[in-house]
Amino acid sequence: MKVCLVTGASSGIGLAAALELRRAGHTVYGAARRVPKMELLRAAGGHVMEMDARKEDDLERAVRTVVDEQGRIDVLVNNAGIGLHGAVEDVPLDRARDQFEVNLFAPARLIQLCLPYMREQKSGTIVNVSSIGGEIALPLGAWYYSSKHALEAYSDSLRQELGRFGVHVVIIQPGIIKTEFENGTAQELRDISGHGAYRRMAELMAKRAETELGAGSKASDPAVVARAIRQAVDSPAPKARYAVGYLAKLLLFLDRHLTDRAFDRLATSATK
């Protein structure tokens, strides 16, 4: 049995992962802003606590609570994250900075807080939930993709540093997953870039987002990602990356094997 802290545990991938780890017999702490949304986890025997990824005090309190109550921390699942959609020319930079605050700096701070305990134990697993957007990029999502590219580079360096201490670092790369995460994508595209030079592209991408995640969508259930996280946590030698969910492996394959120009044509084909 391992002691796990899962962030963004109020819905989607985070809640599914927390419940999956509970079913595996682990002690699970779920952290999120919306505590009432974690009642399923509480009912399953998990612990829940309020945490805003933007607040240093909340991050410190979350780790301190786990260690004070359990005497250790074995697993950190950095799942909390936000999206941001719009043309580079249109997106306000304060929103771009906030994107990095939540998607990169909050996970990095939690890792700093957990590592002294993991190094002392000579064991631990850090799971950073990225995206296929950690390797590929599509139009009107530059800041989101940049934050995930940064998280993956950070994770690669971290993995190289921590191997000698018995601490594993794992990147999860979900494809298209049916969660609340993308609920506001279409409206955000229209609000930010729906009235200027990029309005046609924004509208086409908005309609595509509505189709991909609407009724009849082929998007994968968050349980697919949760099982990959459990596999990584339970493995004595987890892989560095797990690509899971609808279109994840296909899009990564195309990105790795097509020329940049060929992938650009593929990525923009639905926006013309």
Residue pairs with C-beta under 8 A, 6 or more apart in sequence:
1 25
1 26
1 27
2 26
2 27
2 74
2 75
2 125
2 233
3 26
3 27
3 29
3 66
3 70
3 72
3 73
3 74
3 75
4 18
4 21
4 26
4 27
4 28
4 29
4 74
4 75
4 76
4 77
4 233
5 29
5 31
5 62
5 63
5 66
5 73
5 75
5 76
5 77
5 110
5 114
6 14
6 17
6 18
6 21
6 28
6 29
6 30
6 31
6 77
6 79
7 14
7 31
7 32
7 51
7 53
7 62
7 77
7 78
7 79
7 80
7 106
7 107
7 110
8 14
8 31
8 32
8 53
8 79
8 80
8 81
8 129
9 15
9 17
9 18
9 30
9 31
9 32
9 38
9 41
9 48
9 79
10 30
10 32
10 33
10 34
10 35
10 37
10 38
11 32
11 34
11 37
11 179
11 180
12 177
12 179
12 180
12 181
12 222
13 79
13 129
13 174
13 177
13 179
13 181
13 222
13 225
13 226
14 30
14 32
14 77
14 79
14 80
14 129
15 30
15 37
15 38
15 40
15 41
15 222
16 221
16 222
16 223
16 225
16 226
17 77
17 79
17 222
17 225
17 226
17 229
17 230
18 28
18 30
18 38
18 41
18 46
18 77
19 40
19 41
19 44
19 46
19 226
20 223
20 226
20 227
20 229
20 230
21 28
21 75
21 77
21 229
21 230
21 233
22 28
22 41
22 44
22 45
22 46
23 44
24 230
24 233
24 234
26 75
26 233
27 47
27 70
28 41
28 46
28 47
29 46
29 47
29 48
29 49
29 62
29 65
29 66
30 38
30 41
30 46
30 47
30 48
30 49
31 48
31 49
31 50
31 51
31 62
31 80
32 38
32 48
32 50
32 51
32 80
33 50
33 51
33 52
35 48
35 49
35 50
38 46
38 48
39 48
41 48
42 48
47 69
49 61
49 62
49 65
50 58
51 58
51 59
51 61
51 62
51 80
52 58
53 59
53 80
53 101
53 102
53 106
54 98
54 101
54 102
54 106
56 109
59 106
59 109
59 110
59 113
60 113
62 110
63 73
63 110
63 113
63 114
66 73
67 73
67 117
72 117
72 121
73 114
73 117
73 118
73 124
74 118
74 121
74 123
74 124
74 125
75 124
75 125
75 126
75 127
75 233
76 110
76 111
76 114
76 124
76 125
76 126
76 127
77 127
77 129
77 229
77 233
78 106
78 107
78 110
78 111
78 126
78 127
78 128
78 129
79 127
79 129
80 102
80 106
80 107
81 102
81 103
81 129
81 147
81 181
82 98
82 99
82 102
82 103
83 141
83 144
83 181
83 182
83 184
83 185
83 188
84 91
84 95
84 96
84 99
84 141
84 143
84 144
84 188
85 140
85 141
85 144
85 185
85 188
85 189
85 192
85 205
86 140
86 188
86 189
86 191
86 192
86 193
86 198
86 202
87 140
87 192
87 193
87 196
87 197
87 198
87 201
87 202
88 142
88 143
89 196
89 197
89 198
90 192
90 193
90 196
90 198
91 142
91 143
91 192
95 143
96 143
99 143
99 144
99 147
100 143
100 146
100 147
100 150
103 144
103 147
103 148
103 150
103 151
104 147
104 150
104 151
104 154
107 128
107 151
108 154
111 126
111 158
114 124
114 126
115 124
115 162
115 167
117 124
118 124
118 126
118 165
118 167
119 165
119 167
121 166
122 165
122 166
123 166
123 167
124 166
124 167
124 168
125 167
125 168
125 169
125 170
125 232
125 233
125 238
126 155
126 158
126 162
126 167
126 168
126 169
126 170
127 170
127 172
127 229
127 232
127 233
128 151
128 152
128 154
128 155
128 169
128 170
128 171
128 172
129 172
129 174
129 225
129 229
130 148
130 151
130 152
130 155
130 171
130 172
130 173
131 148
131 173
131 174
132 173
132 174
132 175
132 243
132 247
132 248
132 251
132 252
133 141
133 144
133 145
133 148
133 149
134 145
134 148
134 149
134 151
134 152
134 171
134 173
135 149
135 152
135 173
135 252
135 255
135 256
136 145
136 251
136 252
136 255
136 263
136 267
137 145
137 149
137 267
138 145
138 267
139 201
139 205
139 267
139 268
139 271
140 189
140 193
140 198
140 201
140 202
140 205
151 171
152 171
155 169
155 171
156 240
158 169
159 168
159 169
159 240
162 168
162 169
168 232
168 237
168 238
169 240
170 232
170 238
170 239
170 240
170 241
170 242
171 240
171 241
171 242
172 225
172 228
172 229
172 232
172 241
172 242
172 244
173 241
173 242
173 243
173 244
173 248
173 252
174 220
174 225
174 244
174 245
174 248
175 220
175 243
175 244
175 245
175 246
175 247
175 248
175 249
175 251
176 212
176 213
176 217
176 218
176 219
176 220
176 245
176 246
176 247
176 248
177 219
177 220
177 221
177 222
177 224
177 225
177 245
177 246
178 213
178 217
178 219
178 220
178 221
178 222
179 222
182 209
182 213
183 213
185 206
185 209
185 213
186 206
186 207
186 209
186 210
187 206
189 202
189 203
189 205
189 206
189 209
190 202
190 203
190 206
192 202
193 199
193 201
193 202
194 202
194 203
194 206
200 271
201 271
204 270
204 271
204 272
205 270
205 271
208 270
211 217
212 218
212 219
213 219
218 246
219 245
219 246
220 244
220 245
220 246
224 244
224 245
225 244
225 245
227 244
228 242
228 244
229 242
231 238
231 242
232 238
232 239
232 242
243 249
243 252
254 263
254 266
255 263
258 266
